């Protein structure tokens, strides 16, 4: 049937008639107080030259509903509105909305909307899905629902039961007070919904059988696949929103979270037990989060909770390693030798002309501080963190399987995804370009079907310009990041040279340059992070991915690559490149004329790496993750409020009334996905694992941040965002592969940090190959080479040297032959010994840790044994339950037949008199029979 001629009945409620407060019990329902609002569409309209009829402000509601009886609209009645001429675009949008809403009603949905009674304003189309539509779509989507059968989840052996009971008793103060946490020993058998097997399910009330999240998910699926021929055959609500036909589409929150009184809803419960900073010490109510927001968001918060809890042992171990460094600082022989002024190591000048000779003992503080992070315990900690990352990922896989079992995600099929609006537009443009309007007419006729022909898809030739732009843009962005890092290097070199000219600033040159350079790096990283996020989105759009899932995966990969390079480039430079290409006295490497490449501090680059890592990590967490997340949404809300107040329009006579739930939700920020939430945690995971050898306290700061982050994200989802659509998914998708890649990459990075950046290997080589007594006495002297100052190039000698004594030889940190050797200043035998030891350590460390990681992976099964047993048990119970219910059904159906065979005419007459009521009571008999098997 043509949607334009559907039997639609319009009910116009006269708002001039007073409506009692008792008549309007809920703001989650239609105005009849019976039909629940499952979804809301919002759009903004604007009229030109509109002349409102008399009493028009009073007639503010139009109920558009199929299958209902109502008053006919009388021509010339008070409900009529005389409209001025609409502009062409607004008229076209109105026609597209009308057609789309007719198509929704053709699909069985019931709609209620406001009259466009003002010259401009927002209209909310409320959508209700009746039982017939819910049942049909639940069967089509294969939504698993609980049956009447319940069974007990066994906790294992007696020891496991006792342990679980003790653990539960100890953790009871930490448990959130929500109903879902109280009874986790009983579970309903679940089975995909089927209208033919209604007797399997415990349907007490049809209105509450499907929860709000499931109802909105079903309506959203209908919205996604409903076509609109007037809008170029666009498919679904997302296309209409992209074309500005509708402004927003969202499910409603379950009421207000801060409403006074004792009336409780899931949103209010989540706010009280989860989304407040005052309950930071409590566990998360993951089941309630999943029930309210869906499985995708539930899995994110479960992952975040597990990650945060795993940071506790790594934080404790990191603090122990740091305290070990503090405790052994007085016993560290190399730092004692550096601080001993009697050794009087005269060092070569740090810059040309303006820098003088200096004593190594002046760098005593840096050497002692370096020991806090450069000690044998950091090697153990690096191995520990590599195994920690593996343990975390293995435990997440197990938790994911456990949640999948309790949330009935085992065996769910991937939902069919619809094409993105941009993809449809691109295909249409291609077809229009190639074949003209004839092919477009063919597309109009077959728009609802997925055409498999090559001409209806985008080939690699169509996407090649987008891929080329992606490749070139990503290379440019990475080159830009490296250029900025080089710019900061130049800043450090020039600033150090400038400060060295002044006596007053000469003593604090290194501290000043390091601190200011790190702050510049932090500011640049924060700015580029925002730019790269927008660039990654733009690059993904010009690729024109077909589905939302493909779009999201490609966006994640691009954004991660750019943000990873942006966040870690300065740290990689300090860890592996700084001080490696300096040259030697008499033959330095110059960046510009007179400006030498910068060197590491006398105690090595590890201390500077620690400072760089800590400031960037803490700065990103404090500024980006917290201030931005709190401040930006509040500013957006303030600007939107100011815009609404200053926007010209007519005064709303109902403005003083209590606002409806759809009005309150419309004023919230739209939900834009979980990518930003995951991204900040993945970058943090990199800080915790990649360079942990240089900063053992990284897990501590990550833990402190995440305790706040969990509640911050919770508050944002509950109070500041529109309710997201419930999405079913079995895992966290591509994020797990990224985490796994970072975990493996961290092994290599930490191996090189220990071998190349720290002095761990040179100390070992000296202690076991060159030391006379097997100790580190003489290590500092061993690492310093001699240089004859008479061989300094002309114009590079210190001007007006104020050094206490005349200098013949100065020392510099490197393994080179002395001036009196046959091959002066060539790399010495010790250099090649240390280099080979470093490479050997990298190979041994990497293979050892990888082997241990594989061993841990093999020892911990991905599926917990009890869950595996319960899944098998559930399958067996489901078969038995099916057979029993079918047997009961057949038995009830055979009873009238058996009675008819045993009786005569009298029994036939009595049976004929009672046949109608018995037929009517049959479903009730089945329900009561099935209810006996409810608790097993």
C-alpha positions in Angstrom: 0.0 0.0 0.0 1.2 3.5 -0.8 2.4 5.1 2.5 0.7 8.3 1.5 -2.7 6.6 1.7 -2.3 4.7 4.9 -5.3 4.8 7.3 -3.7 7.3 9.7 -5.9 8.9 12.3 -4.9 12.2 13.8 -6.0 13.1 17.3 -5.7 16.8 18.2 -5.9 17.3 22.0 -7.3 20.6 23.0 -4.7 22.0 25.5 -7.1 24.8 26.5 -9.0 22.1 28.5 -7.4 21.8 31.9 -5.5 18.5 32.4 -5.2 17.4 36.0 -1.8 16.4 37.4 -3.2 13.0 38.1 -3.9 12.5 34.4 -0.2 13.1 33.6 1.5 10.5 35.7 4.6 9.9 33.7 6.8 12.0 31.4 8.0 8.7 29.8 4.7 8.0 28.1 2.4 9.4 25.5 -0.3 11.8 26.7 -2.7 8.9 27.1 -0.5 7.8 30.0 -0.4 4.2 28.7 1.9 3.9 25.8 5.6 4.2 26.7 7.9 6.5 24.7 10.6 4.1 23.3 12.4 6.6 21.0 12.4 10.3 20.2 13.1 12.1 16.9 13.8 15.8 17.1 13.8 18.4 14.3 13.8 22.2 14.0 11.3 23.9 11.8 11.1 27.5 10.6 8.2 29.2 8.8 8.1 32.3 6.7 5.1 34.6 6.9 3.1 32.3 9.2 -0.2 33.7 10.6 -1.3 31.8 13.6 -5.0 31.1 13.8 -7.0 32.0 16.8 -6.2 29.9 19.8 -3.3 28.2 18.1 -0.9 28.3 21.0 -3.4 26.2 22.9 -3.4 23.4 20.4 0.1 22.1 20.9 -0.2 18.3 20.4 -0.9 16.0 17.5 -1.1 12.3 18.2 -0.4 10.4 15.0 -1.1 6.7 15.6 -2.1 3.8 13.5 -4.8 1.5 15.0 -6.3 4.1 17.3 -9.6 5.9 17.2 -9.8 9.6 17.7 -11.5 12.8 16.8 -11.5 13.9 13.2 -9.9 17.2 12.5 -12.6 19.6 11.4 -12.0 22.0 8.5 -11.9 25.5 9.7 -11.9 24.4 13.3 -9.7 25.8 16.0 -6.9 23.3 15.2 -6.3 24.8 11.7 -3.2 26.9 11.3 -2.9 29.2 8.3 0.6 28.8 7.0 2.6 31.4 5.0 4.7 30.3 2.0 7.5 28.0 3.1 10.8 28.2 1.4 11.6 25.3 -0.9 14.1 23.6 1.3 12.0 23.7 4.4 9.0 22.4 2.4 11.1 19.6 0.9 12.3 18.5 4.4 8.8 18.6 5.7 7.6 16.2 2.9 10.5 13.9 3.6 9.7 13.8 7.3 6.0 13.1 6.5 6.9 10.2 4.2 9.4 8.8 6.7 6.9 8.9 9.6 4.3 7.3 7.4 6.7 4.5 6.6 7.4 4.1 10.3 3.7 3.6 11.0 3.5 1.2 8.1 6.1 -0.8 10.0 3.7 -0.9 13.0 5.2 1.9 15.2 2.9 4.4 16.9 3.8 8.1 16.8 3.0 11.2 18.7 4.2 14.7 17.8 3.7 18.3 18.6 1.9 20.7 16.3 4.1 23.3 14.5 2.2 26.1 16.1 4.9 28.8 16.2 6.9 30.5 13.5 9.9 28.4 14.5 10.8 25.9 17.1 11.7 22.3 17.9 9.3 19.4 17.5 9.7 16.0 19.2 8.3 12.9 17.5 7.7 10.3 20.2 7.7 6.7 19.1 6.0 3.7 20.8 6.5 0.1 19.7 3.5 -2.1 20.5 3.8 -5.7 21.6 3.2 -7.1 18.1 6.2 -5.0 16.7 8.4 -5.9 19.6 7.7 -9.6 19.3 8.2 -9.5 15.5 11.5 -7.6 15.7 12.8 -9.6 18.7 12.4 -12.8 16.7 13.9 -11.2 13.6 17.0 -9.9 15.6 17.2 -13.2 17.5 17.2 -11.4 20.9 17.9 -13.8 23.7 15.3 -13.6 26.5 15.0 -15.5 29.8 12.7 -18.6 29.9 10.8 -19.9 32.9 13.6 -22.3 33.8 16.1 -21.2 36.4 19.1 -23.1 37.6 21.8 -22.7 40.2 25.4 -21.7 39.2 27.7 -24.0 41.1 30.8 -22.4 42.6 33.0 -25.5 42.2 34.4 -27.6 45.1 34.0 -27.0 48.8 37.2 -25.1 49.1 36.2 -22.7 46.3 32.8 -22.2 47.9 34.4 -21.4 51.3 36.9 -19.1 49.7 34.1 -17.3 47.7 32.0 -17.0 50.8 34.8 -15.4 52.8 35.7 -13.1 49.9 32.1 -12.0 49.5 31.8 -11.3 53.2 35.0 -9.2 53.3 34.1 -7.3 50.2 30.5 -6.6 51.2 31.2 -2.9 52.2 32.6 -2.4 48.7 29.6 -3.8 46.9 27.1 -1.4 45.3 23.6 -1.6 46.7 21.8 -2.6 43.5 19.4 -5.6 43.1 21.5 -7.3 40.3 24.5 -7.8 42.7 22.5 -9.6 45.4 21.5 -12.8 43.6 24.2 -14.0 41.3 23.9 -17.7 42.1 20.7 -18.3 40.1 20.4 -17.8 36.3 17.6 -18.0 33.9 17.9 -20.2 30.8 17.9 -17.9 27.8 16.6 -18.6 24.3 16.2 -16.5 21.2 12.6 -15.0 21.2 10.1 -16.9 19.1 6.4 -16.1 18.7 5.7 -19.8 18.1 7.3 -20.7 21.5 5.7 -18.1 23.7 4.9 -20.8 26.3 8.7 -21.1 27.0 8.9 -17.5 28.4 7.7 -16.2 31.7 5.6 -13.3 30.2 3.8 -11.8 33.1 3.3 -8.3 31.6 3.9 -7.6 28.0 4.7 -4.0 28.7 7.6 -4.8 30.9 8.8 -8.1 29.4 11.4 -6.2 27.3 13.4 -3.7 29.2 13.7 -0.1 28.1 17.2 -0.6 26.5 15.9 -3.6 24.4 12.8 -1.7 23.4 14.8 1.3 22.2 17.2 -1.0 20.4 14.3 -2.6 18.5 12.9 0.7 17.5 16.4 1.9 16.4 16.8 -1.1 14.1 13.5 -0.2 12.5 14.6 3.4 12.1 17.9 2.3 10.5 16.2 0.2 7.8 13.2 2.4 7.0 13.7 4.1 3.6 12.6 7.5 2.4 12.1 7.8 -1.4 11.8 11.6 -1.4 15.2 11.9 0.2 17.0 10.3 -2.7 16.2 6.8 -1.4 18.3 7.3 1.7 18.1 4.3 4.0 17.6 4.9 7.7 17.5 7.7 10.3 21.3 8.2 10.2 21.0 9.4 6.6 18.2 11.7 7.4 20.1 13.3 10.3 23.2 13.6 8.0 21.0 15.5 5.5 19.6 17.8 8.3 16.0 16.5 7.9 16.1 15.5 11.6 18.4 17.0 14.2 18.6 14.1 16.6 17.3 10.6 17.4 17.7 9.2 20.9 16.1 6.9 23.4 14.9 8.4 26.7 16.6 8.3 30.0 14.7 6.5 32.8 13.6 9.8 34.4 15.8 12.3 36.3 18.8 11.2 38.3 18.5 13.9 41.0 14.7 14.0 41.5 13.6 14.4 45.1 11.6 11.7 46.7 12.0 7.9 47.1 10.9 7.0 43.6 13.8 5.0 42.1 14.7 4.3 38.6 17.8 2.7 37.0 19.4 6.1 36.1 19.0 7.4 39.7 20.3 4.1 41.1 23.4 4.3 38.8 24.0 7.9 39.9 23.8 7.1 43.6 25.8 3.9 43.5 28.2 4.5 40.6 28.4 8.0 39.1 29.4 10.0 42.2 33.0 10.6 43.5 31.8 9.7 47.0 31.5 6.0 46.0 35.0 5.7 44.4 35.9 2.8 46.7 33.0 0.7 45.6 32.9 -1.9 42.8 31.1 -1.0 39.6 27.5 -2.4 39.2 28.5 -3.8 35.8 25.2 -5.8 35.3 23.2 -2.7 35.8 25.4 -0.6 33.5 24.9 -3.3 30.8 21.2 -3.3 31.4 20.9 0.4 31.1 23.5 1.3 28.4 23.9 -2.0 26.5 26.7 -4.6 26.2 29.2 -2.4 24.3 29.4 0.3 27.0 29.1 -2.4 29.7 32.2 -4.1 28.3 34.1 -0.8 28.3 33.5 -0.1 32.0 34.3 -3.8 32.8 37.6 -3.5 31.0 38.4 -0.1 32.6 37.6 -1.6 36.1 39.8 -4.7 35.5 42.6 -2.5 34.2 42.4 -0.2 37.2 42.4 -3.1 39.6 45.4 -4.6 37.9 47.3 -1.3 38.4 47.2 -2.0 42.1 49.9 -4.7 42.2 52.0 -3.0 39.6 51.8 0.3 41.6 52.8 -1.5 44.8 55.8 -3.1 43.0 56.8 0.2 41.4 56.8 1.9 44.8 58.9 -0.9 46.3 61.4 -0.5 43.4 61.6 3.2 43.9 62.0 2.8 47.7 64.8 0.3 47.0 66.6 3.0 44.9 66.1 5.4 47.8 67.4 2.9 50.3 70.6 2.0 48.4 71.5 5.4 47.2 74.2 5.8 49.9 75.7 2.4 48.8 76.0 3.3 45.1 79.7 3.4 44.4 79.6 5.2 41.0 77.6 8.1 42.4 79.9 8.3 45.4 82.9 8.5 43.1 81.2 11.2 41.0 80.5 13.2 44.2 84.0 12.8 45.6 85.8 16.1 45.1 89.2 14.5 45.6 88.9 12.6 42.4 88.8 15.9 40.5 87.8 14.7 37.1 88.3 17.8 34.9 85.6 17.6 32.1 85.8 19.1 28.6 83.7 22.3 27.9 80.0 21.7 27.1 79.9 24.4 24.4 82.4 26.4 22.3 84.0 29.6 23.6 81.6 30.6 26.4 81.8 27.3 28.3 84.7 26.6 30.7 86.2 23.4 32.0 84.3 21.9 34.9 84.6 19.3 37.7 82.5 16.2 37.5 81.7 16.5 41.2 79.4 19.5 40.3 77.0 16.9 38.7 76.7 15.0 42.0 72.9 15.7 42.5 72.0 14.4 39.0 74.1 11.2 39.6 72.4 10.5 42.9 69.0 11.1 41.5 69.7 8.8 38.5 70.2 5.9 40.9 66.6 6.1 42.1 65.6 4.9 38.7 68.7 3.3 37.3 69.4 0.4 39.6 69.2 -3.4 39.3 65.6 -3.5 40.6 64.4 -1.7 37.4 65.4 -4.8 35.3 63.3 -7.0 37.5 60.5 -4.4 37.3 60.6 -4.4 33.5 60.3 -8.2 33.4 57.5 -8.0 35.9 55.6 -5.4 33.9 55.9 -7.4 30.7 54.4 -10.4 32.5 51.8 -8.1 34.1 50.6 -6.9 30.6 50.2 -10.6 29.5 48.4 -11.5 32.7 46.1 -8.5 32.3 45.2 -9.4 28.7 44.6 -13.1 29.7 42.4 -12.1 32.6 40.5 -9.8 30.4 39.8 -12.6 27.9 38.5 -14.7 30.8 36.4 -11.9 32.2 35.0 -11.2 28.8 34.0 -14.9 28.4 32.4 -14.8 31.9 30.4 -11.7 31.1 29.5 -13.2 27.8 28.0 -16.2 29.6 26.1 -14.2 32.2 24.9 -11.6 29.5 23.9 -14.4 27.0 26.4 -13.2 24.4 27.7 -16.7 23.6 26.8 -17.7 20.1 25.3 -14.3 19.1 25.6 -13.5 15.4 27.1 -10.4 14.0 24.2 -8.0 13.2 23.7 -7.0 9.7 25.0 -3.5 9.2 23.5 -0.9 6.9 25.4 1.3 4.6 26.6 4.7 5.8 24.9 7.8 4.3 28.1 9.0 2.8 28.7 5.6 1.1 25.1 5.7 -0.4 25.7 9.3 -1.7 29.0 8.3 -3.3 27.5 5.3 -5.0 24.6 7.4 -6.2 27.0 10.0 -7.6 29.0 7.3 -9.4 25.9 5.8 -10.9 24.6 9.2 -12.0 28.0 10.0 -13.6 28.3 6.7 -15.4 24.8 5.9 -16.6 22.6 9.0 -16.2 19.2 9.2 -14.8 18.0 5.8 -16.0 20.3 4.0 -13.5 19.1 6.3 -10.8 15.5 5.3 -11.5 16.6 1.7 -11.2 18.2 2.4 -7.9 15.0 4.1 -6.8 13.1 0.9 -7.5 15.5 -1.4 -5.7 16.8 0.8 -2.9 15.6 -1.4 -0.1 17.6 -4.4 -1.5 21.3 -4.9 -1.2 22.4 -5.1 -4.8 25.4 -7.3 -5.4 26.4 -5.9 -8.8 29.8 -4.3 -9.2 28.3 -1.1 -10.5 26.5 -0.4 -7.2 29.7 -0.7 -5.2 32.8 1.5 -4.9 35.8 -0.2 -6.5 39.4 0.4 -5.6 39.6 2.9 -8.5 36.9 5.0 -6.8 38.7 4.8 -3.5 42.2 5.3 -4.8 42.2 9.1 -4.5 41.0 8.8 -0.8 43.7 6.2 -0.1 46.4 8.3 -1.7 45.3 11.3 0.3 45.3 9.2 3.5 48.9 8.0 2.8 50.2 11.4 2.0 48.4 13.1 4.9 49.6 10.6 7.5 53.2 10.8 6.2 52.9 14.6 6.4 51.5 14.5 10.0 54.2 12.2 11.1 56.9 14.4 9.4 55.2 17.4 11.1 55.6 15.7 14.5 59.2 14.9 13.9 59.8 18.5 12.7 58.3 19.9 16.0 60.5 17.5 18.0 63.6 18.7 16.0 62.4 22.3 16.6 62.4 21.7 20.4 65.9 20.2 20.1 67.1 23.4 18.4 65.4 25.4 21.1 67.2 23.4 23.8 70.6 23.8 22.1 70.3 27.6 21.4 68.8 28.3 24.9 71.6 26.3 26.6 74.2 28.3 24.6 72.5 31.6 25.4 72.2 30.8 29.1 75.8 29.7 29.3 77.0 33.2 28.4 75.6 34.6 31.6 77.4 33.8 34.9 74.1 34.1 36.9 72.3 31.4 34.8 75.2 29.2 33.9 74.8 26.9 37.0 71.2 26.0 36.3 71.4 25.7 32.5 70.5 22.0 32.3 67.5 22.2 34.7 66.1 25.3 33.0 66.4 24.0 29.5 65.0 20.5 30.4 62.0 21.9 32.3 61.0 24.5 29.7 61.5 22.1 26.7 59.3 19.4 28.4 56.5 22.0 29.0 56.7 23.1 25.3 56.5 19.4 24.3 53.4 18.9 26.5 51.6 22.0 25.1 52.4 20.9 21.5 51.2 17.3 22.2 47.9 18.5 23.7 47.3 20.8 20.7 48.3 18.3 18.1 46.2 15.6 19.8 43.0 17.6 19.1 44.1 18.4 15.5 45.1 14.8 14.8 41.7 13.5 16.1 39.9 15.8 13.6 42.3 15.0 10.8 41.9 11.2 11.4 38.1 11.6 11.2 38.3 13.6 8.0 40.8 11.1 6.4 38.4 8.2 7.3 35.5 10.0 5.7 37.2 10.5 2.4 37.9 6.8 2.3 34.1 6.3 2.3 33.9 3.0 4.3 30.7 1.1 3.7 29.5 0.4 7.3 29.8 2.1 10.6 32.0 -0.7 12.0 34.5 -0.4 9.2 34.5 3.4 9.6 35.1 3.0 13.4 38.0 0.5 13.0 39.8 2.6 10.4 39.3 5.8 12.4 40.7 4.1 15.5 43.8 2.9 13.6 44.6 6.3 12.1 43.9 8.2 15.3 46.0 5.7 17.4 48.9 5.9 14.9 49.0 9.7 14.9 48.4 10.1 18.6 51.0 7.4 19.4 53.7 9.2 17.3 52.7 12.5 18.8 52.8 11.4 22.4 56.0 9.3 22.3 58.2 11.0 19.8 59.9 13.3 22.3 60.3 10.4 24.7 61.9 8.2 22.0 64.3 10.9 21.2 65.5 11.3 24.7 65.7 7.5 25.2 67.5 6.4 22.1 68.9 9.4 20.2 70.0 12.1 22.5 73.8 12.1 23.1 74.4 9.3 20.5 75.5 11.6 17.7 77.5 14.2 19.5 81.0 13.4 18.3 84.0 14.0 20.5 86.1 17.0 21.5 87.9 18.3 18.5 85.4 16.7 16.2 81.9 17.6 17.4 78.8 17.3 15.3 77.1 20.7 14.7 73.5 21.4 14.1 74.2 25.0 13.0 77.3 27.0 12.9 78.6 27.1 16.4 75.8 25.0 17.9 76.7 21.5 18.9 74.3 18.6 19.2 73.2 18.3 22.9 74.7 15.7 25.2 73.2 13.6 28.0 73.9 14.6 31.6 77.0 13.0 33.3 74.7 10.5 35.0 73.2 9.5 31.7 69.9 10.3 29.9 67.7 8.1 32.0 67.0 10.8 34.6 66.0 13.2 31.8 63.8 10.5 30.3 62.1 10.0 33.6 61.4 13.8 33.9 60.1 13.9 30.3 57.9 10.8 30.8 56.4 12.0 34.1 55.6 15.5 33.0 54.0 14.5 29.7 52.0 11.6 31.3 50.8 13.7 34.3 50.1 16.7 32.1 48.0 14.7 29.6 46.1 13.0 32.4 45.5 16.2 34.4 44.8 18.6 31.5 43.4 16.5 28.7 41.7 13.7 30.4 40.2 15.5 33.4 40.0 19.3 32.8 39.0 18.9 29.2 36.4 16.2 30.0 34.9 18.3 32.8 35.3 21.8 31.4 34.5 21.3 27.7 31.0 19.7 28.2 30.1 22.4 30.7 31.1 25.2 28.3 29.2 23.5 25.4 26.1 23.3 27.6 26.5 27.0 28.6 26.9 28.1 25.0 23.8 26.0 24.0 21.8 27.6 26.8 22.9 31.1 25.8 22.0 30.3 22.2 18.6 29.1 23.1 18.0 32.2 25.2 19.1 34.7 22.6 17.5 32.9 19.6 14.5 34.9 18.3 11.2 33.2 18.7 7.8 33.4 20.3 7.4 32.9 24.0 6.2 29.5 25.0 3.1 29.5 27.2 4.1 26.1 28.6 7.6 27.1 29.4 6.9 27.5 33.1 5.5 24.0 33.3 7.6 21.1 34.3 9.7 20.1 31.2 9.1 16.8 29.6 11.8 14.1 29.6 12.5 14.4 25.9 13.1 18.1 26.4 15.6 17.5 29.2 17.4 14.8 27.2 17.5 17.0 24.1 19.5 19.6 26.0 22.2 17.0 26.9 25.3 16.4 24.8 24.9 13.8 22.0 26.7 10.5 22.5 29.6 10.3 20.0 31.1 6.8 20.7 33.6 5.2 23.0 36.7 6.0 20.8 37.9 9.0 22.9 37.5 7.0 26.2 39.4 4.0 24.9 42.1 6.1 23.3 43.1 8.0 26.4 43.4 4.7 28.3 45.4 3.0 25.5 47.9 5.9 25.4 48.1 5.7 29.2 48.7 1.9 28.9 51.6 2.7 26.7 53.1 5.1 29.3 52.7 2.4 31.9 54.3 -0.4 29.9 56.6 1.0 27.2 59.1 3.0 29.3 58.4 1.6 32.7 62.2 0.9 33.2 62.8 4.6 33.4 59.8 5.5 35.5 58.6 2.8 38.0 56.1 5.2 39.5 54.0 5.4 36.3 51.5 2.7 37.4 50.9 4.7 40.6 49.9 7.9 38.8 47.9 5.9 36.3 46.0 4.2 39.2 45.3 7.6 40.9 44.0 9.0 37.5 41.8 5.9 36.8 40.1 6.0 40.2 38.9 9.5 39.2 38.4 8.5 35.5 35.9 5.7 36.2 33.6 8.1 38.2 34.2 10.9 35.7 33.1 8.8 32.8 30.2 7.3 34.8 29.0 10.8 35.7 29.3 11.9 32.1 27.3 9.0 30.8 24.6 9.3 33.5 24.2 13.0 33.8 25.7 14.8 30.7 25.0 12.6 27.7 21.9 11.6 25.9 21.2 7.9 26.5 23.2 5.9 23.9 21.6 3.1 21.8 22.1 -0.3 23.3 24.6 -2.2 21.1 25.2 -5.9 21.5 28.8 -7.0 21.0 30.9 -9.9 22.2 34.2 -8.2 22.8 36.0 -4.8 22.7 37.0 -5.3 19.1 40.2 -3.8 17.6 41.2 -2.3 21.0 42.3 -5.7 22.2 44.6 -6.2 19.2 46.1 -2.7 19.9 46.7 -3.6 23.6 48.3 -6.9 22.7 50.6 -5.1 20.2 51.6 -2.5 22.8 52.3 -5.3 25.3 54.7 -7.1 22.8 56.3 -3.8 21.7 56.9 -2.8 25.3 59.2 -5.9 25.8 61.5 -4.6 23.0 61.4 -1.0 24.1 62.3 -1.8 27.8 65.1 -4.1 26.6 66.6 -1.2 24.7 66.0 1.3 27.5 67.9 -1.0 30.0 70.6 -1.9 27.5 71.2 1.5 25.7 69.9 4.3 27.9 70.8 3.1 31.4 74.3 2.2 32.7 73.2 -1.3 33.8 75.2 -3.1 31.0 78.4 -1.0 31.2 78.4 -1.6 35.0 78.1 -5.3 34.6 80.8 -5.4 31.9 83.1 -3.4 34.1 82.4 -5.4 37.3 83.0 -8.8 35.7 85.6 -8.0 33.0 87.7 -5.1 34.1 87.4 -4.6 37.9 90.3 -5.7 39.9 88.3 -6.7 43.0 84.9 -7.5 41.4 83.3 -4.2 42.6 82.3 -1.0 40.9 85.3 1.0 42.3 86.9 2.8 39.4 83.8 2.5 37.1 83.5 6.3 36.6 87.2 6.6 35.6 86.7 3.6 33.3 83.9 5.3 31.4 85.7 8.6 30.9 88.2 9.1 28.0 91.1 11.6 27.8 91.5 14.5 25.4 94.5 16.7 24.8 93.1 20.3 25.0 95.9 21.5 22.7 94.0 19.7 19.9 90.9 21.8 20.3 89.9 23.6 17.1 90.9 27.2 16.8 88.1 29.4 18.1 86.4 26.7 20.2 88.7 27.0 23.3 87.1 28.5 26.4 87.5 32.3 26.5 88.8 33.8 29.8 88.9 30.5 31.6 88.6 30.9 35.3 89.5 27.2 36.1 91.6 26.8 39.2 94.5 25.0 37.5 96.1 24.8 34.1 94.4 22.0 32.1 96.5 19.7 29.8 93.9 16.9 29.5 90.1 17.0 29.9 87.8 14.1 30.2 84.6 13.2 28.2 82.2 10.3 28.6 82.9 7.7 25.9 85.0 4.6 25.3 87.9 5.9 23.1 91.6 5.5 22.9 93.8 8.1 24.8 95.8 10.7 22.9 99.0 8.8 23.5 97.7 5.6 21.9 98.8 4.5 18.4 95.2 5.2 17.2 94.1 8.2 19.3 90.4 8.8 19.8 89.3 5.7 18.0 86.7 3.4 19.7 88.5 1.3 22.3 88.2 -2.4 23.0 85.9 -1.6 25.9 83.5 0.1 23.6 83.0 -3.0 21.5 82.8 -5.2 24.6 80.0 -3.0 26.0 78.2 -2.9 22.6 78.2 -6.6 22.2 77.0 -7.1 25.8 74.1 -4.6 25.1 73.0 -6.5 22.0 73.3 -9.8 23.8 71.2 -8.5 26.6 68.5 -7.2 24.2 68.3 -10.7 22.6 68.3 -12.6 25.8 65.8 -10.3 27.6 63.4 -10.2 24.7 63.4 -14.0 24.2 63.2 -14.7 27.9 60.2 -12.3 28.5 58.5 -13.5 25.3 58.9 -17.1 26.4 57.5 -16.3 29.9 54.6 -14.4 28.3 53.7 -17.4 26.1 54.0 -19.7 29.1 51.6 -17.5 31.1 49.3 -17.4 28.1 49.4 -21.2 27.8 48.9 -21.8 31.6 45.8 -19.5 31.8 42.9 -20.8 29.7 40.9 -18.2 27.8 37.6 -19.7 29.0 37.3 -20.3 32.8 36.7 -24.0 33.6 33.5 -23.2 35.6 32.1 -21.1 32.7 32.9 -23.9 30.2 31.1 -26.4 32.4 28.1 -24.1 32.9 27.8 -23.5 29.1 27.7 -27.3 28.5 25.2 -27.7 31.4 23.0 -24.9 30.0 22.8 -26.6 26.6 21.7 -29.9 28.3 19.2 -28.1 30.5 17.8 -26.3 27.6 17.1 -29.5 25.7 15.5 -31.1 28.7 13.4 -28.0 29.2 12.3 -28.0 25.6 11.2 -31.6 25.7 9.3 -31.2 29.0 7.5 -28.1 27.8 6.6 -29.8 24.4 5.4 -32.8 26.3 3.2 -30.6 28.6 1.9 -28.8 25.5 1.0 -32.1 23.7 -0.6 -33.5 26.9 -2.8 -30.4 27.3 -3.8 -30.6 23.6 -4.7 -34.4 23.9 -6.9 -34.1 27.0 -10.1 -33.0 25.2 -9.6 -35.8 22.6 -9.2 -38.5 25.3 -12.3 -37.3 27.1 -14.3 -37.4 23.8 -13.3 -41.0 23.1 -14.3 -42.3 26.6 -17.7 -40.6 26.9 -21.2 -41.0 25.2 -23.7 -38.5 23.9 -24.1 -37.0 27.3 -20.4 -36.4 27.7 -20.3 -35.0 24.2 -23.1 -32.5 25.1 -21.5 -31.5 28.3 -18.1 -31.2 26.5 -19.7 -29.1 23.8 -21.1 -26.8 26.4 -17.7 -26.4 28.0 -15.5 -26.5 24.9 -15.4 -22.7 24.5 -14.2 -21.8 28.0 -11.7 -24.6 28.0 -10.3 -23.4 24.8 -10.0 -19.9 26.2 -8.3 -21.1 29.4 -5.8 -23.2 27.6 -3.0 -20.6 27.4 -3.5 -20.0 31.1 -3.2 -23.7 31.8 0.0 -23.8 29.9 1.4 -20.8 31.8 0.5 -22.3 35.1 1.9 -25.6 34.1 5.1 -24.0 33.0 5.4 -22.0 36.2 5.9 -25.1 38.2 9.3 -25.4 36.6 10.4 -21.9 37.3 12.8 -22.6 40.2 15.0 -25.7 39.9 
